[in-house]
Amino acid sequence: MHDLLCTHAGGGPLGLILYADGITPGNALSHEIQRKSVVWYVSFMEFGHKLAYEEMWCAISLVRTYVLACMRWASSQDRGNYRGP
């Protein structure tokens, strides 16, 4: 990270990458998967081929999938009531 910042100290903005991945801790084949989650990661395009290494990604958020499902439902309900300006 230090090398990246030193390289771009006088340059333009860094290219941010956002990546999401689903995880299921424990027995993924179980019928009860309450702990199933989505994790969002961030990194920089300037890392190039080093992006293949797990250490180059920083986890920034973890949300259980049932929370996301509730948010999607609420969001779709709000869009149906939106009348615009």
Backbone bond lengths (Angstrom), bond angles and torsions (degrees), N, CA, C in turn:
res aa  C-N    CA-C-N  psi(-1)  N-CA   C-N-CA  omega(-1)  CA-C   N-CA-C  phi
1 M - - - 1.448 - - 1.522 109.47 -
2 H 1.330 115.75 -42.31 1.464 120.51 -179.92 1.522 110.55 -59.48
3 D 1.342 117.07 -44.11 1.469 120.91 179.16 1.517 111.19 -61.25
4 L 1.331 116.64 -41.09 1.462 121.19 179.79 1.523 110.44 -61.71
5 L 1.315 117.05 -46.67 1.462 120.74 -178.69 1.523 111.66 -66.61
6 C 1.315 117.17 -37.67 1.464 120.28 178.24 1.522 110.69 -66.53
7 T 1.327 117.33 -38.78 1.463 122.40 -179.73 1.521 110.81 -64.58
8 H 1.334 117.58 -38.08 1.460 121.52 -176.21 1.529 113.21 -101.89
9 A 1.323 117.34 17.28 1.465 120.37 -176.72 1.522 111.96 -57.46
10 G 1.323 117.48 -39.26 1.464 120.29 -178.44 1.510 113.01 -106.32
11 G 1.330 117.44 1.91 1.459 121.31 -175.92 1.513 113.73 -92.99
12 G 1.308 114.20 -163.88 1.459 121.53 -178.97 1.513 112.96 -80.49
13 P 1.314 115.44 -167.35 1.471 120.07 -178.30 1.530 112.24 -69.50
14 L 1.311 115.49 154.74 1.457 121.44 177.09 1.527 109.47 -82.87
15 G 1.334 117.22 149.42 1.459 122.47 177.95 1.514 110.70 -87.94
16 L 1.321 117.00 110.54 1.458 123.03 -177.47 1.526 110.23 -86.22
17 I 1.326 116.95 137.62 1.462 123.16 177.09 1.524 107.89 -118.71
18 L 1.322 116.57 131.22 1.457 122.13 176.24 1.525 107.29 -115.36
19 Y 1.327 116.81 130.38 1.460 122.94 -176.35 1.523 109.10 -134.43
20 A 1.329 116.87 135.80 1.471 121.23 177.17 1.520 109.33 -118.72
21 D 1.333 115.46 144.87 1.463 120.93 -179.60 1.525 108.85 -145.57
22 G 1.314 116.64 142.31 1.462 121.39 177.72 1.520 110.74 -89.48
23 I 1.326 116.25 140.88 1.461 121.35 177.52 1.526 109.19 -132.44
24 T 1.324 115.88 148.24 1.459 122.08 176.05 1.523 107.79 -131.90
25 P 1.342 117.45 96.26 1.461 118.98 178.71 1.528 111.24 -69.21
26 G 1.303 116.80 151.03 1.466 120.56 -179.29 1.515 111.40 84.08
27 N 1.318 117.02 -146.03 1.458 123.09 -177.79 1.526 110.15 -83.30
28 A 1.306 117.17 103.61 1.466 122.19 -177.46 1.527 112.04 -67.41
29 L 1.322 118.09 -20.29 1.471 121.55 -179.14 1.523 112.76 -89.52
30 S 1.315 117.59 -3.73 1.458 122.15 -179.43 1.534 110.82 -68.33
31 H 1.331 116.15 150.77 1.461 120.07 177.42 1.521 111.38 -71.60
32 E 1.309 116.83 -25.86 1.455 121.47 179.76 1.528 109.62 -99.70
33 I 1.306 115.60 105.05 1.468 120.45 -177.52 1.529 110.16 -122.60
34 Q 1.340 116.18 52.04 1.460 120.79 -178.82 1.526 112.86 -63.75
35 R 1.311 116.23 -24.10 1.471 119.18 -177.24 1.523 112.92 -88.67
36 K 1.322 117.97 2.41 1.462 120.61 178.81 1.527 108.80 -58.90
37 S 1.333 116.48 133.40 1.465 121.52 -172.69 1.521 111.28 -140.53
38 V 1.316 114.61 166.86 1.457 122.40 171.83 1.522 106.74 -119.07
39 V 1.326 115.83 133.04 1.461 121.67 179.55 1.524 108.17 -115.69
40 W 1.336 116.34 133.68 1.455 121.10 175.23 1.517 108.46 -104.25
41 Y 1.343 114.31 136.02 1.458 122.43 -179.91 1.524 108.85 -121.27
42 V 1.321 115.88 156.28 1.462 121.37 176.90 1.529 108.67 -133.99
43 S 1.337 115.23 146.93 1.455 121.79 175.06 1.534 107.30 -155.31
44 F 1.330 116.42 -170.89 1.452 121.55 -177.97 1.517 110.65 -124.14
45 M 1.322 116.65 137.31 1.469 121.90 -179.92 1.521 111.34 -58.74
46 E 1.307 115.82 -31.03 1.458 120.88 -176.80 1.532 113.49 -64.53
47 F 1.318 118.22 -14.01 1.463 120.41 176.09 1.522 111.88 -69.67
48 G 1.335 117.00 -18.71 1.466 121.45 175.94 1.519 113.10 57.38
49 H 1.346 116.18 -128.48 1.473 121.11 -176.73 1.532 112.92 -63.58
50 K 1.321 117.69 -18.88 1.467 120.72 179.02 1.525 112.39 -69.45
51 L 1.334 117.82 -12.73 1.469 121.04 177.97 1.529 111.78 -63.38
52 A 1.323 116.77 -15.81 1.463 120.81 177.80 1.530 111.57 -70.99
53 Y 1.340 117.20 -13.28 1.455 121.15 -178.67 1.530 110.94 -96.69
54 E 1.312 115.34 132.78 1.458 122.55 -178.61 1.534 112.19 -55.50
55 E 1.315 116.74 -33.13 1.457 121.31 -176.94 1.522 113.18 -66.48
56 M 1.315 117.88 -15.46 1.459 121.67 -177.98 1.526 112.65 -87.60
57 W 1.332 117.31 0.08 1.460 122.69 -178.91 1.519 109.76 -114.34
58 C 1.317 116.48 139.75 1.459 122.17 179.40 1.528 108.96 -116.08
59 A 1.339 116.98 121.85 1.467 121.00 177.15 1.519 108.30 -71.52
60 I 1.342 116.09 127.50 1.464 119.49 -178.33 1.519 113.01 -113.75
61 S 1.336 117.39 -16.10 1.460 119.10 -178.97 1.523 110.34 -160.32
62 L 1.345 115.65 146.20 1.458 122.38 173.69 1.531 106.89 -135.46
63 V 1.343 116.25 125.12 1.460 121.49 -179.57 1.517 108.69 -131.93
64 R 1.309 116.85 132.76 1.467 120.75 176.57 1.519 109.57 -66.95
65 T 1.334 116.99 143.69 1.465 120.60 -174.86 1.521 112.67 -64.38
66 Y 1.338 118.54 -29.66 1.462 118.22 179.32 1.531 110.62 -67.80
67 V 1.326 118.06 -29.06 1.464 121.12 175.88 1.518 109.67 -68.95
68 L 1.330 116.56 -42.46 1.466 120.15 177.77 1.526 111.02 -62.33
69 A 1.326 117.31 -39.48 1.463 120.83 179.00 1.526 110.15 -62.30
70 C 1.313 117.61 -41.29 1.470 121.45 177.36 1.522 110.69 -64.54
71 M 1.324 116.47 -40.24 1.462 120.58 179.82 1.522 110.85 -65.73
72 R 1.340 117.59 -41.39 1.460 121.09 179.34 1.523 110.53 -63.36
73 W 1.339 116.31 -41.83 1.451 120.19 -179.80 1.520 109.50 -63.87
74 A 1.322 117.96 -46.50 1.460 121.77 179.84 1.518 111.03 -63.75
75 S 1.331 115.51 -39.95 1.460 119.91 179.60 1.522 111.04 -64.19
76 S 1.324 117.65 -42.46 1.467 120.36 -179.85 1.523 110.28 -67.44
77 Q 1.335 117.24 -33.69 1.459 120.39 176.86 1.532 110.34 -66.77
78 D 1.308 116.82 -40.43 1.466 120.81 179.65 1.520 110.96 -65.81
79 R 1.321 117.69 -39.50 1.461 120.20 -179.80 1.525 110.78 -64.04
80 G 1.344 116.76 -34.52 1.453 119.58 179.49 1.511 113.05 -66.98
81 N 1.336 116.39 -24.85 1.464 120.89 -179.40 1.534 112.57 -96.43
82 Y 1.317 116.99 -5.57 1.455 119.87 -177.04 1.519 110.50 -74.34
83 R 1.318 116.87 128.15 1.475 121.89 -178.92 1.515 113.55 -104.52
84 G 1.325 116.05 -11.40 1.469 118.81 178.80 1.515 112.11 83.74
85 P 1.333 116.60 174.26 1.473 120.65 -178.17 1.514 112.34 -72.53
